[in-house]
Every structure is written in structure tokens, then in C-alpha cells.
Amino acid sequence: MVYAADEQRYEKLPYRRVSDSGLILPAVSFGLWRNLGDQMPLENSKKVILKAFDSGIFSFDNASNYGPSNGTAEETFGQIYRSDLKPYRDELVITTKAGYHMWPGPLGEFSGKKTLTAALDLSLKRMGLDYVDIFYAHRWDPNTRLEETARALDLIVRQGKALYVGVSNYTAEQTEAIAKIFDDLGTPFIGNQVSYNMLNRTAEEDGLLSVLDKHHAGLIAYGPLAEGLLTDRYLKAIPDDYPIHRTNEFLFENGKDKLIEKLNALNLVAQARGQKLSQMALAWLLKDQRVASVVIGASNIEHLVDNLSFSDHMAFSTDEIAKINKILN
């Protein structure tokens, strides 16, 4: 059966302009970090991705090292794009990244010109694309001149292989430094994709949001649920082998008991709002217009649909904000 997208898909989610650029993103983007690569049947991945598009998600986020095995998430998306989504290319925002380990040898990681250009060529081939909408330098490179990284990204745009460029996992200071180079080059710098959630507010604390706003860019938040901590699954206990992302490891520094207390307090606020904790966590990030989109992953349709219900209640009262800040601080 030939796939036909839901005709009401654009009535189901709010959309946000990235700063004052011409790029518009759904409030929620779909990430393929580790959910739909080589360890998941293709048919299941197809169902989830097409359901996401039918639900109003038209932004799909990838990276050269996503899989779990390098490149397999892009290959999975590419198969689904070719079979079902290609007629909708003009509606899709497809993004990818390069910088973490992608292939053997010293040129298989970081942000040198050869590495970035080779990685993007591989990504385009895997996904069956002529260009991506955003190409990110996935990590800060301490050994390569920042000018080389910036000029490589600028060249990629001028070659027509990406419409916009961004960075990922850059601090506020690092973002400011490369944004100045982009300003001089006239490069369409669109944003920084970083770990950001109710429990990890580094993006606020180090001034990253202000830096991005200054340079007409936005923040794209990954890990908005802190790898599942901001759900109702861990209100009683957090397993000793919990697979926390490196950016959130600090959450366990004061012990898990205090964190569980915080999660339960937040859950009470969510219940009073008529939401699940996960839904409130997504809405919380999006109350700041500088957050262009939050990236969620899902390995099944039920999980996806449940999270998207956040859009039923996105406003926060002054009292709710005060209660949440007290809990988080």
C-alpha cells in the first residue's frame, strides 16, 4: 500500500520559527539516536517514523554515529525516506551531525575539514538525499583551529549540501567564538543542539541561550526527559545500572534518594496540571521561545503518542513556575 500522509498533520502540533530566520521547526523533533537503528526491525521503525510525521513532526534528527552501530540509523531513515517520505521532501527538515567516532583511524572523528566533508557525503548517500537542512559539528574539537571547522561548514553550505549549519555540545563561550566567525563569513548558523532538561539547566546557567539569541540562532534540546528520569517510571527507585547520558551524570552526585524526592515533587505538580511528568517536562522547556525544538526518541507508537500529549497544556501559571523552581533549586 502506498503511504499517504495524514491531511490534518499540521493541525496537531505547535511550530516555532528559529529566531528570526526563515526556518520553522515543529516544537518536537524526532531523534534517531539509539531507538531505530540496526537493533530494531525495519517495519517497526517505519511505523513509528510515519506516525511521527502523521502527528505533525516533520523534523528528523540523525548523526553519522547513530545506530547503535555507526551509520545504521541513517540507513534505516534512508530506507523509509525512499519508500514513503520522498514525495514530502520539501516539507521535511532532515538534520545530521558529525564529530564523534564514525570510522577507523585518526580522521574518523572530530571536526577537521576532511572529516566533516567525508562524513556528510556518507550521510547523504545513506539517506538518499541531495542535501540536509541542518548539518552540525557534533562536538568541540580542541585540536583543530576553529576557523577550519567554521570554514568547512561554510563551504558545505556553498556547495549546496546543507541549507544551514549548527554546532552541538558547544558551551556558551565556544558557541560565541564560532558564531563570530560565521558572522564574518555570512554562514547561515542556525543553532546549538545540547543536552537540556528540567534537571540539567546548564544552557541557562552558562548563558548559552543568550548567546544564541544574540546571534539569531536557537537552542535545540536533546535529552529533554533525561533519558527517561523525567517520567513516572522511576518515582520509587532508580536502578544501579541506569544508562544515564554523560551530560546528566552529575544528577547522581548527591545520591539517588534526593533525586527521587525531586522527581516525586515534580510529579505532584504535573498531576495537578492534569499531565504526566514527561509531558510537563517537555512543556517546561518550550515555555522559552529561544528553544526552537526539543528532540525526543521513541521505539513504539504508544510512547510517541503519549509524549506528544504535552501540547494539550503548555502554559504555566506564575505559581506553578515558582513551585517548580523551588523544587529544582
Secondary structure, DSSP 8 states (H G I E B T S, - for coil): ------TTGGGSS-EEE-TTSS-EEESEEEE-SSSSSTTS-HHHHHHHHHHHHHTT--EEE--TT-TTTTTHHHHHHHHHIIIIIGGGGGG-EEEEEE-S--SSSTTSSS--HHHHHHHHHHHHHHHT-S-EEEEEE-S--SSS-HHHHHHHHHHHHHTTSEEEEEEES--HHHHHHHHHHHHHHT--EEEEEEE--SS--HHHHTTHHHHHHHTT-EEEEE-TTGGGTTSGGGSS---TT----GGGGGGGTT-HHHHHHHHHHHHHHHHHTTS-HHHHHHHHHHTSTTEEEEEE--SSHHHHHHHHGGGG-----HHHHHHHHHHH-
